[in-house]
């Protein structure tokens, strides 16, 4: 009997089952409201006009090997070049891994950065740097991209502005996502696995004891109590402002047919679901498309398992020993990523949806004795598509063995600066900490000008 490898478990022992628990519906109301509380503290400054209205971040948790994906070294010694061969792409002179054939045919729509560099080779620290553009600090916890977007976005939408599929458990599971920003900017974790037949979103349905009428009564009570507390009942009778914006957001989410429909993957044609691949990463990308299609500005697709210290060949290509059809990490990503690009393009959404594919670092230039590679932040690769990105190019390069940048080194701060710019957010915009200290969205980065079309 073939046993699946533990591809969801990293070297720090974190598994995909260790979901972040986000609220819960109690018998008297909605614990989910805590997720949205204080959303109205968003900055009064409006983001600059942008090309990209939404972003889908495909997070390859654990650290994907650049040498087995986007930056192969076929002329290097065998202990460096690894087990896979490069193939030609739609961009003349640019090759990527043979396990990415669909992506290869779409590379004219994709930009690859091959000279990403960071000093941080530990999961939590590396992830925090990549997801925020700030190096970790003992003094302040910096927010991730999605939380900054949620803070600056209109809070009135039914769906949360920052959603993680299935969950936002990255970087060792110690990242909150929202950093110093209010709790309600934390990624809303879907919780369930979209690839499961019984997939459902945590806390989206009412508990049996909590009826819609009961919620309506509580809503009316909260508004009446708020008016009484302020002593302005008459002046507030015609007000459209809810007593508790967090509760109001949770109320709209739970009672809205539109919200339930957004998460209803079963309504997708079987052919579309097969197109994305029936692995978790594929169905998560399909769900991400449905969410941005309905106005969600930031979705993280969390794809764990890339911490390949051992058995890299099997885990990256086959998925499990004896697999007749490759279902490993790289083929599954290839199917999902390529389908997402094509689907968004066919729907006229690619130009306004930025796609970013990355992890917290790369892997060592030499294979270890266990048939894998260890952590290596000195150089690695990132892919971007859509959302104003100039595709069909490679930015920077690594040296002959993929050990360090050869030219055009790009830092996570630079990448963050560019992502925010593409999303129409001024990197110099100031966000207030709870004690009133102003912090720039991005402090040390520079625009990667080659990427901005």
C-alpha positions in Angstrom: 0.0 0.0 0.0 1.3 3.4 -1.0 1.6 5.8 1.9 1.3 9.6 1.2 4.3 11.5 2.3 3.9 14.1 5.1 4.1 16.9 2.6 2.0 19.2 4.8 4.5 19.1 7.6 7.6 21.4 7.8 10.8 20.8 9.6 9.5 22.9 12.5 6.6 20.4 13.1 3.7 22.5 11.9 1.0 20.7 9.9 -1.8 22.0 7.8 -4.3 20.6 10.4 -3.1 23.2 12.9 -5.6 25.8 11.7 -5.9 29.2 13.2 -9.2 29.2 15.0 -11.1 32.4 14.0 -14.1 33.0 16.2 -17.2 30.8 16.3 -20.9 31.4 16.5 -22.2 31.2 20.0 -25.8 30.5 21.1 -26.4 34.2 21.7 -24.6 35.7 18.7 -21.6 35.9 16.4 -18.1 35.3 17.7 -17.1 36.0 14.1 -17.8 39.6 14.8 -14.4 39.8 16.6 -12.7 39.3 13.2 -14.1 42.6 11.9 -14.0 44.8 15.0 -12.6 48.3 14.6 -12.4 48.0 10.8 -13.6 51.6 10.7 -10.2 52.7 12.0 -8.9 52.6 8.4 -6.9 55.6 7.2 -8.7 58.5 5.7 -6.2 58.8 2.9 -7.3 57.1 -0.3 -4.9 54.8 -2.2 -3.6 56.1 -5.5 -5.3 54.9 -8.7 -4.1 51.5 -9.7 -4.0 48.9 -12.4 -4.6 46.0 -10.1 -7.8 45.9 -8.1 -7.1 42.5 -6.4 -4.2 40.3 -5.6 -4.0 36.5 -5.3 -0.9 35.4 -3.4 0.0 31.8 -3.9 2.2 31.1 -0.9 4.5 28.1 -1.3 5.0 27.5 2.4 8.2 25.9 3.6 10.6 27.4 0.9 10.4 26.2 -2.7 13.6 25.2 -4.4 14.5 27.6 -7.2 16.8 25.0 -8.6 13.9 22.6 -9.2 11.4 25.1 -10.5 12.3 28.5 -12.1 16.1 28.6 -12.1 17.5 25.3 -13.2 21.3 24.9 -13.7 21.7 22.1 -16.3 25.4 22.7 -16.8 26.3 22.6 -13.2 27.7 19.4 -11.4 25.1 16.7 -10.7 24.9 17.5 -7.0 23.8 21.0 -7.9 21.6 20.6 -10.9 19.1 18.1 -9.3 16.9 15.4 -10.9 14.8 17.5 -13.3 15.5 18.8 -16.8 14.8 22.3 -18.1 12.3 22.9 -21.0 11.8 25.7 -23.4 9.0 28.2 -22.8 7.0 30.8 -24.8 9.8 33.2 -24.1 12.8 32.5 -26.4 15.9 31.7 -24.4 14.1 31.2 -21.1 13.8 27.7 -19.6 12.0 26.4 -16.5 11.5 23.0 -15.0 10.0 20.2 -17.1 7.3 19.6 -14.5 5.9 23.1 -15.3 4.9 22.5 -19.0 1.6 24.5 -18.8 3.3 27.4 -17.1 6.1 27.3 -19.7 3.5 27.9 -22.5 2.2 30.9 -20.7 5.5 32.5 -19.7 4.9 35.4 -22.0 2.4 36.5 -19.4 4.7 35.8 -16.4 7.6 37.7 -15.0 10.3 35.8 -13.1 12.6 37.4 -10.5 15.7 35.1 -10.2 17.7 37.3 -8.0 15.6 37.6 -4.8 17.8 37.7 -1.8 17.3 37.8 2.0 19.5 37.1 5.0 16.8 35.2 6.9 16.8 31.5 6.5 14.3 30.6 9.3 10.7 30.0 8.4 9.0 32.5 10.6 11.5 35.3 10.1 11.8 34.6 6.4 8.0 34.6 5.9 7.5 37.8 7.8 10.1 39.6 5.7 8.6 38.3 2.4 5.0 39.0 3.4 5.5 42.5 4.8 8.7 43.9 3.3 10.0 44.5 6.8 12.6 42.5 8.6 11.3 41.1 11.9 11.7 43.4 14.8 11.4 42.8 18.6 9.8 46.2 18.9 7.0 46.1 16.4 5.0 43.5 14.5 4.6 44.6 10.9 1.4 43.7 9.0 1.3 41.5 5.9 0.2 42.6 2.5 -3.4 41.5 2.9 -3.9 43.2 6.2 -2.6 46.5 4.8 -4.9 46.2 1.9 -7.8 45.4 4.2 -7.0 48.5 6.4 -7.1 50.8 3.4 -10.1 49.2 1.6 -13.8 50.0 1.9 -15.1 48.1 4.9 -18.7 47.9 3.8 -18.4 44.9 1.5 -20.2 41.7 2.5 -17.2 39.5 2.0 -14.0 40.1 4.1 -11.3 42.1 2.3 -8.5 39.7 3.3 -9.2 36.0 2.9 -6.9 33.0 3.3 -7.6 29.6 1.7 -7.6 27.2 3.5 -5.8 29.2 6.3 -3.1 31.7 7.0 -0.8 29.4 8.9 2.6 30.3 7.5 6.1 30.9 8.7 5.9 28.3 11.5 2.4 29.3 12.4 3.4 32.3 14.6 2.4 35.1 12.2 -0.9 36.8 12.9 -0.9 38.6 9.6 -2.3 41.8 10.8 0.8 42.9 12.8 0.1 46.2 14.6 -3.1 46.8 12.6 -6.5 46.2 14.2 -7.7 42.6 14.7 -10.3 42.7 12.0 -7.6 43.1 9.3 -6.3 39.6 10.2 -6.8 37.2 7.2 -10.2 35.5 7.4 -9.3 31.8 7.2 -11.8 29.7 5.2 -10.7 26.7 7.3 -12.0 23.9 5.2 -10.2 22.1 2.4 -11.7 23.2 -1.0 -10.7 19.8 -2.5 -12.8 17.8 0.0 -16.3 16.7 -1.2 -17.8 18.1 2.1 -16.0 21.4 1.9 -17.6 24.2 3.8 -16.5 27.5 5.2 -16.0 27.7 8.9 -18.6 29.9 10.7 -20.5 30.8 7.5 -23.7 29.0 8.6 -25.9 29.7 11.5 -25.9 27.3 14.5 -29.2 25.5 14.8 -30.2 27.5 17.9 -29.4 30.8 16.2 -32.1 31.8 13.7 -32.2 34.7 11.4 -35.0 36.2 13.4 -32.9 35.9 16.5 -30.0 37.7 14.8 -32.4 40.4 13.6 -33.6 41.0 17.2 -30.1 41.2 18.5 -29.2 43.6 15.7 -32.2 45.9 16.6 -31.3 45.6 20.3 -27.7 46.7 19.7 -28.8 49.7 17.6 -31.4 50.7 20.2 -29.0 50.3 23.1 -26.4 52.4 21.2 -28.9 55.2 20.7 -29.9 55.1 24.3 -26.3 55.1 25.4 -25.5 58.2 23.4 -28.6 59.9 24.5 -29.5 60.8 21.0 -32.2 58.5 20.1 -34.2 60.9 18.0 -31.2 62.2 16.0 -30.1 58.6 15.3 -33.5 57.2 14.2 -32.7 57.9 10.6 -28.9 57.1 10.8 -27.5 54.4 8.7 -24.5 53.9 10.9 -24.7 50.6 12.8 -24.1 50.4 16.5 -21.4 47.8 16.1 -19.7 47.8 12.7 -18.0 44.5 13.5 -21.3 42.8 14.3 -22.8 44.3 11.2 -20.1 42.9 9.0 -20.5 39.4 10.5 -24.3 39.7 10.2 -24.1 40.5 6.5 -21.6 37.7 5.9 -23.6 35.0 7.7 -27.1 36.1 6.4 -26.1 36.9 2.8 -27.0 34.4 0.0 -24.3 36.2 -2.1 -21.6 35.3 0.5 -22.6 31.7 0.5 -22.7 31.6 -3.3 -19.2 33.0 -3.5 -17.8 30.0 -1.6 -19.9 27.5 -3.4 -17.4 25.5 -5.5 -20.0 22.9 -6.3 -21.7 25.4 -8.6 -18.6 25.4 -10.8 -18.8 23.1 -13.9 -16.9 19.8 -13.4 -14.8 20.7 -16.4 -13.6 23.9 -14.7 -12.8 22.2 -11.5 -10.8 19.5 -13.4 -9.0 22.3 -15.2 -7.6 23.7 -12.0 -6.7 20.2 -10.7 -8.4 18.4 -7.9 -5.6 18.9 -5.4 -6.0 21.4 -2.7 -3.9 24.1 -4.4 -5.9 23.9 -7.5 -9.3 24.1 -5.9 -8.0 26.9 -3.6 -6.9 28.9 -6.7 -10.4 28.3 -8.2 -12.0 29.6 -5.0 -9.6 32.6 -5.1 -10.8 33.4 -8.6 -14.4 33.3 -7.5 -13.6 35.7 -4.6 -11.7 38.3 -6.6 -14.4 38.1 -9.2 -16.8 39.3 -6.4 -14.6 42.1 -5.3 -12.4 40.6 -2.6 -9.2 42.7 -2.9 -6.7 40.2 -1.3 -6.7 36.4 -1.3 -3.9 34.2 0.0 -3.7 30.6 -1.3 -1.6 28.8 1.3 0.1 25.8 -0.3 2.2 23.9 2.3 4.7 21.2 2.0 7.7 22.9 0.2 10.1 22.3 3.1 11.8 19.5 1.2 14.8 18.5 3.3 14.4 14.9 2.1 12.8 12.8 -0.6 12.6 15.9 -2.8 12.2 13.9 -6.1 9.1 12.1 -4.8 7.5 15.0 -3.1 8.1 17.5 -5.9 7.2 15.2 -8.8 5.1 12.2 -7.8 3.4 13.2 -4.5 3.7 9.7 -3.1 5.7 6.6 -4.0 4.3 4.7 -6.9 2.0 7.4 -8.3 1.0 6.6 -11.9 0.1 10.2 -12.6 2.4 12.9 -11.1 0.5 14.8 -8.4 3.5 16.2 -6.5 4.0 19.8 -5.5 5.3 21.1 -8.8 2.8 19.4 -11.2 -0.1 20.5 -8.9 1.2 24.1 -8.9 1.7 24.0 -12.6 -2.0 23.0 -13.2 -3.4 25.5 -10.7 -1.2 28.5 -11.7 -1.7 28.1 -15.4 -5.4 27.6 -15.1 -5.7 30.7 -12.9 -3.9 32.8 -15.5 -6.0 31.5 -18.4 -9.3 31.7 -16.5 -8.7 35.3 -15.4 -7.6 36.3 -18.8 -10.7 34.7 -20.5 -12.9 36.6 -18.0 -11.2 39.9 -18.6 -9.8 40.0 -15.1 -6.1 39.3 -15.5 -5.1 42.9 -16.1 -6.8 43.9 -12.8 -5.7 40.9 -10.8 -2.1 40.6 -9.6 -0.8 37.1 -9.1 2.3 36.5 -6.9 3.9 33.1 -6.4 6.5 32.8 -3.8 7.8 31.3 -0.5 10.0 32.5 2.3 13.3 31.4 0.7 15.0 29.0 -1.7 17.0 25.8 -1.1 20.7 25.0 -0.9 22.8 24.8 -4.1 23.8 21.2 -3.2 21.6 18.2 -2.6 22.0 16.8 0.9 22.5 13.1 1.8 18.7 12.7 2.2 17.9 13.6 -1.3 16.7 17.1 -0.5 17.9 20.6 0.0 18.0 22.8 3.1 17.1 26.4 3.7 18.8 29.0 1.5 17.7 32.6 1.5 20.7 34.1 -0.3 19.1 33.7 -3.7 15.7 32.4 -4.8 12.9 33.0 -7.4 9.5 34.7 -7.4 6.9 34.7 -10.2 4.3 37.4 -10.9 1.6 37.7 -13.5 -1.3 40.0 -14.4 -2.2 43.2 -12.6 0.0 45.5 -14.7 3.1 43.3 -14.6 5.1 43.3 -17.7 5.3 39.5 -18.5 7.7 37.5 -20.7 10.8 38.6 -18.9 13.3 37.5 -16.3 14.6 40.1 -13.8 18.0 39.5 -12.5 20.0 36.2 -12.4 21.7 33.9 -10.0 25.3 32.7 -10.3 26.3 29.4 -12.1 25.2 27.2 -9.2 22.3 29.2 -7.8 24.2 30.2 -4.7 23.9 34.0 -4.8 22.7 36.8 -7.1 24.8 37.4 -10.2 23.2 40.7 -11.0 20.2 42.9 -10.1 19.7 41.7 -6.5 16.1 42.3 -5.4 15.2 42.4 -1.7 11.8 41.5 -0.1 11.4 45.3 0.6 11.8 46.0 -3.1 9.2 43.3 -3.9 6.8 44.8 -1.3 7.3 48.3 -2.7 6.4 47.0 -6.1 3.4 45.0 -5.1 1.9 47.9 -3.2 2.5 50.2 -6.2 0.8 47.8 -8.5 -2.1 47.7 -6.1 -2.4 51.5 -6.1 -1.1 51.9 -2.5 1.5 54.6 -1.9 4.4 52.8 -0.2 5.1 56.0 1.8 1.6 56.0 3.2 1.5 56.2 7.0 -0.3 53.6 9.1 -0.9 54.4 12.8 0.1 51.9 15.5 -2.2 51.4 18.5 -0.1 54.0 20.4 -0.3 56.5 17.5 3.1 56.0 16.1 3.1 56.5 12.3 4.7 53.6 10.3 5.2 53.7 6.5 3.6 51.0 4.5 7.1 50.4 3.1 10.3 52.0 4.3 13.4 50.5 2.6 12.2 49.3 -0.8 12.6 50.5 -4.3 10.4 50.0 -7.3 11.3 47.0 -9.6 10.8 49.2 -12.7 11.2 46.3 -15.1 8.0 44.8 -13.8 5.7 47.8 -14.2 4.3 47.8 -17.7 
